[in-house]
């Protein structure tokens, strides 16, 4: 039987879980630094393993509370915290890094704020995870660990890599217009998500069970997903402005694929099943914006 707590007790529990995950991740990072002092790229490897270790901690508590949604805030918490910690670790506070921190913390604040608003308590699990539990009871724990926890962590880390490379840019390099443009794209993306969230929450409160087709939702069926995808492209634009075009573009490509191949189809199927008017809305409205 699932444990039930009030919303704010549940928020406190999630916070404690994430603090523990951060401590263990920090320990793993320092352990890697000690055992491989001469390994090229050991810093990024250490951060990656710290990310994986923290994800495992969150996954374990998801098992304890029988709720995969314990992982949900991880998406918005790890990147800004990791970027800030990386600035302290490397001692780099260049203009590209400052712009990255501004963009990532604004984005992280927006997404975490939305999680807090919609969070109903540690006993409440997102419908997507409940669906996987019922459809795949035998394989669910594998799906849970790899598909619902580890894969998102890996995709987000891949999308973060262009941002981490900004710390290696020489301080005396002349910033380009594209660097500022990338930051503007990130901030605009998070703002689109913020507006889309507000419009959706207000509409659903006033029109329960209806298809939200006002504001940004009039111009796209998933403006919140559009903003999320565009944010990670903004990070890559900042990187490409100073490093050019290379394989790091795979990060935002993976993020785009995650949304277009998994998140969007799941939401579309649910909306079509639950809202009779959605088929008409889908026919007349673009997928993103």
N, C-alpha and C positions, 0 to 999 in steps of 0.2 A: 504493500500500500504506500502511495506517495505521501511524503511529508508535506503538510500544509502550513504556511506561514503568511503573515500579512505582507503586503507589497513591499513596505520599507524594511521590514526584517529580512525579506528575500533579497532586496538590493544590498543590504549590509553583508549578507552571506556571500553573494556573488563578488562583492568587493574584497572580502577576506580571501576567497578562493583565488582571485586574480593576484592579490598581493603575494600569496604563497607561490603561485605559478611564476611570478616575477622573480622572487627570491631564488627559486630552484633554477630558473633560466639563467640568472646572474651567476650562480655557482657553476653551472655547466660551462658558461662562457669562460670563466676564469680557469677552470680545469683544463679546457682545450688550450688556452694560452700557455699554461705551464708545461703541458706534455709535448707541445709542438712549437717551441719558440722560434725555429728556423723555417717552418713551413710557409711557402709562399701563399698569400691569400688566406692565412690562418684566421685573420680577424673576421672576414666574412663567413668563413666556415664556422667559427665559434658562435657568431650571431645566429647563423642558420640553425645550428644544433640547440642553441638556447631557445629559439623559437619553437622547434620541435618538442623539446622537453617541456616547455610551458604549455604547449597544446596537449601533451599527454596528461599533465596534471589536471587541466580543465576537463579533458575527456573522462578521467577517473571520477571526478566529482559528478559529472553527468551520469555515470553509472550509479553512483551512490544515491543520487536524488532521482534516478530513473527519468532523466529529462535531458535530451540532447541540447535543448535551448540554453543550457548553461554556457555553451560555446558562443552563442549569438553575439555578445558584446566584444568578443576577442577580435573580430574583424576590424572594429573601429578603434580599439584600444592599443593594440600592439604597434601599428605603424607610427603614430605620432610619438609614443613613448620611446620606441626604438630610435627614431630619428633624433630626438632630443638627447637620449643617452649617448648616441654615436657622436654628437657634437662635443659632449663633455669628454668622452673617451679619446677622441682624436685631437681635441683642442682646436678644431677648425670652426670658425665662426665667420666665414666669408659671406659675401653677398648672396651667392647661389644657395648656401646653406640657410641663411636667414629667410630667404624667400620660400624655401622648401618647408621650413618649420612653421612659418605663418600659414601657408596653404594647408599643410597636413594637420595642424592643430585646429584650424577652423573647420576642416572637413570632419575630423574626429569628434569635435564638439557637437557638430550637427547630427552626426549619425548616432552617437551615444545618447544625445538628448532625445532623439526619436525613440531609441530603445527604452529609455526610462519612461517616456510617456505611454508607450504601448505595452510595457511589461506588466503582466498581471500577477506575478508571483512565481516562486520556484516550482510550484506544482503544475503550472500551466506550460504545456509543450506546444511549439509551433505545429500547425496542421501538416506541414510537409513531413516532419519527422514522425508524427503519428501515422501518417499514410504509409511510410516505409515500414513501420512496425507491423501494421496490419497486413500489408501485401507480401512482405518477405520476413516472416517470423524466424525462420531457420537461419537466414543469412544476415539478419538485421545487425548483429554486433560487428560483423565485418564491414557492412555498409556504414555503420555508425563511425567506426574508427577511421577507416580510409576515406570514404566518400563524403561524410558530413563534418568531419573534424580536420583530418590531415590534408586532404586535397585543397580545401579553401586556404589553409595555412600556406601550403606550397605555392599556390597561385598568387596569393598576396605577396609572399616573399619575392617571387619572381618579378612582380610588378614594382616592388620596392627597390630592386637592384639599381635601376637608373638613378634613383634618388640617392642611394648610398654612394654612387660614383661621383656625385657632386662634391663630396668631401675631399676628393683627390685633385680638384681643379686648383691650379696655382692661384694664389690670392691676387697676384698682379695681372691676371688675365682680364682683358677688357670685356665687360658684360655686353651681350648683344641684345637687340630688341626682342629676339625670339625667346631669350631667357625670361624676360618680363612677361612676354605673351603667354608662355607656358604657365607662369604663376597666375596670371589673370584667368586662364582657362580653368585652372584648379579651383579658384575662388568662385568663379561663375558657376562651375559645376555643382559645388556644394550649396550655393545659393539657390540654384534650380531645384535641388533636392529639398531644401528647406521650405521653399514656396510650395512645391508639390505636396509635401507632407502636410502642411497647414491646410491647403485646399482640400486634400483627401479627408483629413480628420474632421474638418468643419462640415463637409458635404455628407459624410457618413452619419454624423451625429444628427443632422437635420433630415436626412433621407435614408434611413436604414433599409438595406436590401436593394438599393438602386445603384445603377452604374454611374460612377463619378465621371461627368463629362463637362466640367467647368474649368476655367482657367487653363493651366498647362495641360490638363487632362483632355481638354477639347482638341488639342493639337497633337497629342500622342498618347498611346495607351499605357506607356510605362515611362513617364518623364523622370521618375526617381531612378530607374535603372539607367536611363540615358545619362543622367548626371553622374552616376557612379562610374560608368564606363569612361565618360569624358574626363573625369578627374585623373584617372591613371594615365590617360593619354597626355594630359597636361604635365604630369611628372616626367614622362618620356620626352616631351617637347623641351622642357628645361634642360634635360640631359643632352638631347641631340643638338641643342643650340651651341653647346660647348664641346661636344665630342663627335658630332656627325652621326651618320646612319650606320648602325652595326647590329649585331645579334641581340642586343638588349631590347630591341623592339618586340621580341617574343613575349616579354612580360605583359605589356598592355594587350597584345594579341590574345594571350591566354585568358586574360581577364574578360575581354570581349566575348570570347568563345564560351566561357563559363556562364555568362548571363544569357547569351543568345541561344545556347544549346540546352541549358538546364533551367535557370531561374525563370526566364520568360515563358517557355513552354509549360512549366508547372503551373504558373500563375494563370496563363491563358486557359488551360484545361479546367482549372478550378472555377474561374469566372464563368466560363461557358456552361458548366454544370450547375452553378448556383444562381445565375442571374439570366433569365430568359432574354433580356434586352441586350445582352452582351454581344450576341452574334451580329446584330445590326450595328452596334457601336464599333465592333471589330472591322466590319466591312467598310465603314466610312471614316475610320481614323487610322493614322499611321501607327506603326509599331512603336517607335520611340518618340521623336519629335520631328 
